[in-house]
Amino acid sequence: MSAHTPGPWYVSGVTQVDQVPPSNGYPIPITTCDDYNKSRAEAVANAKLIAAAPTMLSALQHIASTCDGRAVEIARAAIDKATQP
């Protein structure tokens, strides 16, 4: 699996997820969470969750490298799910 688009990401508009604008000032689209088969509230919640993904991955990597016990097992499983092919 190739590396993901670096964060931070943010929700623009209602359900569009973009990368924070690079030096040229133009945001880079990541995805749009449509609401064709779900409520608008669910589409907005999905967009917010996706926008938080790079930050959550970074937090999990920190937990996995500094803690021990069950939290590390859960963090490593989530990291693998996000980074393995």
C-alpha positions in Angstrom: 0.0 0.0 0.0 1.4 3.4 -0.9 1.6 6.1 1.7 -1.6 8.2 2.3 -1.9 11.9 1.5 -0.2 13.7 4.4 -2.5 15.5 6.9 -3.8 17.6 8.3 -7.1 17.1 6.5 -10.3 19.1 7.1 -13.9 19.2 6.2 -14.7 21.9 3.7 -18.3 22.7 2.7 -20.5 20.1 4.1 -19.1 16.7 3.2 -15.9 17.4 1.2 -12.6 16.3 2.9 -9.5 18.3 1.7 -5.8 18.4 2.6 -4.7 21.6 4.2 -3.7 23.9 1.4 0.0 23.7 0.4 2.1 26.8 -0.2 0.1 27.7 -3.3 -3.1 28.1 -1.3 -5.2 25.6 -3.2 -6.7 22.7 -1.1 -6.2 19.2 -2.3 -9.4 17.2 -2.4 -9.3 13.8 -0.6 -12.8 12.6 -0.9 -16.5 13.5 -0.7 -18.9 11.7 1.6 -22.1 11.6 -0.4 -25.5 11.4 1.2 -27.2 9.4 -1.6 -28.0 6.4 0.6 -27.7 7.9 4.0 -28.8 10.9 5.9 -27.0 14.2 5.6 -26.0 14.0 9.3 -24.4 10.6 8.7 -22.5 11.9 5.6 -21.2 14.9 7.7 -20.2 12.5 10.5 -18.3 10.3 8.0 -16.5 13.3 6.6 -15.4 14.4 10.0 -14.2 10.9 10.9 -12.2 10.7 7.6 -10.7 14.2 8.1 -9.5 13.1 11.5 -7.8 9.9 10.2 -4.2 11.2 9.8 -4.3 12.6 13.3 -5.7 9.4 14.8 -3.1 7.3 13.0 -0.4 9.5 14.4 -1.8 9.2 17.9 -2.1 5.4 17.6 1.5 5.2 16.5 2.6 7.2 19.5 0.6 5.0 21.8 2.0 1.8 20.2 5.6 3.2 20.7 5.2 4.4 24.3 2.7 2.3 26.1 2.1 -1.4 26.8 -0.8 -3.7 27.5 -4.2 -4.0 25.8 -4.1 -0.4 24.5 -1.0 -1.2 22.4 -2.6 -4.3 21.0 -5.7 -2.3 19.9 -3.5 0.5 18.5 -1.3 -1.8 16.5 -4.4 -3.6 15.0 -5.8 -0.2 14.0 -2.4 0.9 12.5 -2.2 -2.4 10.6 -5.7 -1.9 9.2 -4.8 1.6 8.1 -1.4 0.8 6.6 -1.3 -2.8 5.4 -2.4 -3.7 1.8 
